[in-house]
Amino acid sequence: MGHKRLKHGVEEMGLRTVSGRVVLTAIGINGCNFVFKLCAWLYTGSHSLFSECIHSLADTVNQLILAYGIHKSVQIADPDHPYGYT
């Protein structure tokens, strides 16, 4: 039973920590930036807005990869990973 309690506590650490919340906030902000810049590019046809749109998309993908890493890093050790996932 203690092992399950420890596992439950570890699972709650990931994206609920300060750094996890910062990453989730960045995903939301960069995602909104992407949508707004995409709409502005479609409206104006500006090449610089298209470039900024792609840049915001790249930032969003980067933050998604970071969120996955934070989520994965808090898993407890198992026989294949005796020192954990960090």
C-alpha positions as CSV (number, residue, x, y, z in Angstrom):
1,M,0.0,0.0,0.0
2,G,2.9,2.4,0.7
3,H,4.2,1.9,-2.8
4,K,0.9,3.0,-4.3
5,R,0.8,6.0,-2.1
6,L,4.3,7.0,-3.2
7,K,3.4,6.4,-6.8
8,H,0.3,8.6,-6.4
9,G,2.4,11.4,-4.8
10,V,5.0,11.2,-7.6
11,E,2.4,11.4,-10.3
12,E,1.0,14.6,-8.9
13,M,4.4,16.3,-9.0
14,G,4.9,16.5,-12.8
15,L,2.9,19.3,-14.4
16,R,1.4,20.5,-11.1
17,T,4.7,22.0,-10.0
18,V,5.6,25.6,-10.5
19,S,7.7,24.8,-13.6
20,G,4.9,22.5,-14.9
21,R,2.4,25.3,-14.6
22,V,4.7,27.7,-16.3
23,V,5.1,25.3,-19.2
24,L,1.3,24.9,-19.5
25,T,0.8,28.6,-19.4
26,A,3.4,29.1,-22.1
27,I,1.6,26.4,-24.3
28,G,-1.6,28.4,-23.9
29,I,0.0,31.8,-24.7
30,N,2.0,30.5,-27.6
31,G,-1.0,28.6,-29.0
32,C,-3.1,31.8,-28.9
33,N,-0.2,33.8,-30.5
34,F,-0.1,31.2,-33.3
35,V,-3.9,31.4,-33.9
36,F,-3.9,35.3,-33.8
37,K,-0.9,35.5,-36.1
38,L,-2.4,32.9,-38.5
39,C,-5.7,34.9,-38.7
40,A,-3.7,38.1,-39.3
41,W,-1.6,36.5,-42.0
42,L,-4.7,35.1,-43.7
43,Y,-6.3,38.6,-43.6
44,T,-3.2,40.6,-44.8
45,G,-1.2,38.0,-46.7
46,S,2.0,39.5,-45.1
47,H,5.1,37.4,-45.4
48,S,6.4,38.6,-42.1
49,L,3.2,37.6,-40.3
50,F,3.5,34.2,-41.9
51,S,7.0,33.9,-40.6
52,E,5.9,35.0,-37.1
53,C,3.0,32.5,-37.3
54,I,5.5,29.6,-38.0
55,H,7.7,30.9,-35.2
56,S,4.8,30.8,-32.7
57,L,3.9,27.3,-33.9
58,A,7.5,26.2,-33.3
59,D,7.5,27.7,-29.8
60,T,4.2,25.9,-29.1
61,V,5.7,22.5,-30.2
62,N,8.8,23.2,-28.2
63,Q,6.7,23.7,-25.1
64,L,4.7,20.6,-25.8
65,I,7.9,18.6,-25.9
66,L,9.0,20.2,-22.7
67,A,5.7,19.3,-21.0
68,Y,6.0,15.7,-22.1
69,G,9.5,15.6,-20.6
70,I,8.3,16.9,-17.3
71,H,5.5,14.4,-17.3
72,K,7.7,11.5,-18.1
73,S,10.5,12.5,-15.7
74,V,8.5,12.0,-12.5
75,Q,7.8,8.3,-13.1
76,I,9.1,6.0,-10.4
77,A,11.9,3.6,-11.0
78,D,11.1,0.2,-12.6
79,P,13.3,-2.8,-13.5
80,D,14.1,-1.3,-16.9
81,H,15.0,2.1,-15.4
82,P,16.4,1.3,-11.9
83,Y,17.4,5.0,-11.3
84,G,14.2,6.5,-12.5
85,Y,13.4,8.6,-15.5
86,T,15.1,11.8,-14.6
